[in-house]
C-alpha cells in the first residue's frame, strides 16, 4: 500500500544560482532537455510515486510558472481533492515576503493543516533525476526517522551558493551535517534538497520555530539537532544532476545526448510536461543532423551537431549549430555559425552571424534578443 | 432562456476502411495514424474546434474501442465542455428495437435525440476519413447567405477520377440541380466532399421520411440528398479550394503522408493559425545519432535514429538502428527497424519489429506497389513490394 503524502515544491529557492535563466522566471520554469521545464522532472517523480497533492511555493516572477502549470492536467494533477495548489507568499503590509525556507514553510502552515496525508515530501526543483519517492517513504518509516534527507555522492565541487553535505553512519543515521563546507577533490555526500517527514512533525517543528523566533531550516533545525533528532540519509544511487550554475546547466544538458542518461530519465517512466500541440519536426533534404536531441515543431535545413533543440526552433540553410542549446522558437537564419551557445526563448539570429563560447563559459543569448 | 448550440457536428466514424487492409484489422479508419503524430480523426475534430463548433457527436460502429479511448473526454481538442463537447455515439438497444447503424443517414437518424438536446439551427455532417483543413464557419456563413436547406462542400477533382465520387451538377449561382452518386459518365468534375450542412428542421424531416421508406438504403448520397432535391429543396454547393485527400486506400494514405514533406509541402500541419490538435505522445525529444542520416523527413518525439531515413514519416518512439535504411516509407509509433534492415516504399503499422537484415518492400520505381505490415508483428527475411503482412513473418 502506498504511503499517503503531500508534496511541497520550492519553485524559487535557488534562483540566484542561475541568474541568466531565472531573471524572468522561477528556477522551476527554467527550460531543460528540449521540451521540459526543471519542475517537470520533480512533478513527474511526485505523480509517478502516487502523490496527487502538491503545494508549489512561489515567491516572485512566477507568471511563467503559472502559465506552464495551467490547471495541472498535463501532469494528471487537475484533481477535485488536491492536485496542484499554488502557494504564493503570504504577507501583509507590515511583513515582507519570506526570505528563508523556514519562513516560507511558516507561510504555508494553513495548507499543511488542511491536508490529511501522513507525510510531506519537501523538494526543490533544481534536480534532474528519476526518484521513486515511495521508496524513500518506506525507508523513512522503516528507520523510524524524524527527517529523511536524500543525498547523492558527488566528486565535482559544488557550485551552488548554498549546499549541505551529510555524514551518515552505517545505519544511515546522519552524524554530521555541514552547511557550505570547503570541499577538496574527494567524494562527498551532497544533500539533493529532497526531504521527507511526517506532516505532524513538520507542523510541530514550524510552530516551535515560530515561538522561538528561528529563521533557518538548515542551520537552526537540521544542523543544531543532528544529535537529538533522528535524521537519516537516503542514498540515491541513480543519475542525479543538480543545476546550480550556467556551466553545469550546460554540461548536464549535454549529458542527455548519452543514451544511458536518457534511458534512465525517460525509459521506465513518463516525464510529463505542458502540451503545446506542435507538429512533428521536419528535416529538409539538405539537413545534416548528428548526435542531437530535437523536440517537436522544429524545421532543420542546415547542420546540427551535438546540440539540443527545443520546440519550434528553425535552423535555416547553410547554418551550422554545434555544441549548443537552442531554446523554444529560436530562429537561426541562413549561414549562421554557432558553437557552445545557449539561446533563451524566442531569440532571432540573423543571417551570417558567428557566435562561439566554450564549454566552461557557454555564450548566452537572453530571451527575445535579436542578433 | 433555452440553452442551445447554433450548430452541432455529427462525425461519421463507423466505417471499416476495408481498403486499408491490415491497417484497419482492429481499428476504425478514423483512428488510423497519420503524419507522425496524428490520427485521421484529428483533422475534422480540429477543424470543428478551430471553426468554433464545440459540440460534436462521433458515430462509431466498427472496432470502436481504440477510437473511443483516443477521443476520451475530448480534452486534447478542448472538447471537454460543460455543455456540448465531444460525445461518442454507438449503436444502442432501444425499447422498441435494436439495430446497428444501417447507413450514414440511419446512423444520424438513430441519434436524433442527441442533436435535439442542443436545440440546433444547423447540423454539420462530417466523415472521419479525410485529411484537410477547412473553416466550417465560412461554409455555415455561405449556407445562411444562400438561404439553402442543404449545403454540400465540393472540390474539383480530375475528370477521369470523377466517377469515384458523388458528383454535383450546379447552376452558375452554385445551386445544385442534379446529384449523381459515382456516375459512369460524369457531367462535371465537382465532387462532394461528404461534408454537409443542413438546416436542422429539414434534416430531421427528411431523416424521418427516409426511415419510413422501406426501399431506402438509408444513405445520404444515395437516398436523402436525392429525395431533398426531388422535393425541390434549396441545395447549394460550397466550393473548397484547399488540400483535401480521401485516405481510404493504401496508396492515398501513403501519398497524403508524403504530401507533408518538402520545403513547400502540399499540406502543412505546422501552420500555427490552424493548429491540428491531437492526443500527444509522452516522449522525450527524438535523438538523431552520430552515424545517422535524416533528410526530407518528418520525425516525431521519442524516436531514436542511428540509421538512414530518407523521404519518410516516422511516428513517435520509432527506432532505426545502425545501418538500417528507411526510404519512401511511413512508420507508425513504436516500430523498431533493426540493424541493417531495409525498408522501402512501405507502410508499417505500430509496434512492429523488423528484424536485423530484413528487407521490406521494393523501391518505388520497381512498380510493385507499397508493402504493408500490420501492427504488433515481427518480420524477418524479405517482404516483396505490394505485399500485405498481418502476422509474424519469417520470409519465404
Boltz contact constraints between the chains, C-beta under 6 A:
constraints:
  - contact:
      token1: [A, 34]
      token2: [B, 285]
      max_distance: 6.0
  - contact:
      token1: [A, 35]
      token2: [B, 285]
      max_distance: 6.0
  - contact:
      token1: [A, 266]
      token2: [B, 284]
      max_distance: 6.0
  - contact:
      token1: [A, 270]
      token2: [B, 282]
      max_distance: 6.0
  - contact:
      token1: [A, 275]
      token2: [B, 280]
      max_distance: 6.0
  - contact:
      token1: [A, 277]
      token2: [B, 275]
      max_distance: 6.0
  - contact:
      token1: [A, 277]
      token2: [B, 277]
      max_distance: 6.0
  - contact:
      token1: [A, 279]
      token2: [B, 269]
      max_distance: 6.0
  - contact:
      token1: [A, 279]
      token2: [B, 270]
      max_distance: 6.0
  - contact:
      token1: [A, 280]
      token2: [B, 36]
      max_distance: 6.0
  - contact:
      token1: [A, 280]
      token2: [B, 37]
      max_distance: 6.0
  - contact:
      token1: [A, 280]
      token2: [B, 298]
      max_distance: 6.0
  - contact:
      token1: [A, 280]
      token2: [B, 300]
      max_distance: 6.0
  - contact:
      token1: [A, 281]
      token2: [B, 299]
      max_distance: 6.0
  - contact:
      token1: [A, 282]
      token2: [B, 298]
      max_distance: 6.0
  - contact:
      token1: [A, 283]
      token2: [B, 294]
      max_distance: 6.0
  - contact:
      token1: [A, 283]
      token2: [B, 295]
      max_distance: 6.0
  - contact:
      token1: [A, 283]
      token2: [B, 297]
      max_distance: 6.0
  - contact:
      token1: [A, 285]
      token2: [B, 295]
      max_distance: 6.0
  - contact:
      token1: [A, 285]
      token2: [B, 296]
      max_distance: 6.0
  - contact:
      token1: [A, 287]
      token2: [B, 295]
      max_distance: 6.0
  - contact:
      token1: [A, 289]
      token2: [B, 288]
      max_distance: 6.0
  - contact:
      token1: [A, 289]
      token2: [B, 294]
      max_distance: 6.0
  - contact:
      token1: [A, 290]
      token2: [B, 290]
      max_distance: 6.0
  - contact:
      token1: [A, 291]
      token2: [B, 290]
      max_distance: 6.0
  - contact:
      token1: [A, 292]
      token2: [B, 288]
      max_distance: 6.0
  - contact:
      token1: [A, 293]
      token2: [B, 285]
      max_distance: 6.0
  - contact:
      token1: [A, 293]
      token2: [B, 287]
      max_distance: 6.0
  - contact:
      token1: [A, 294]
      token2: [B, 285]
      max_distance: 6.0
  - contact:
      token1: [A, 294]
      token2: [B, 286]
      max_distance: 6.0
  - contact:
      token1: [A, 295]
      token2: [B, 285]
      max_distance: 6.0
  - contact:
      token1: [A, 296]
      token2: [B, 301]
      max_distance: 6.0
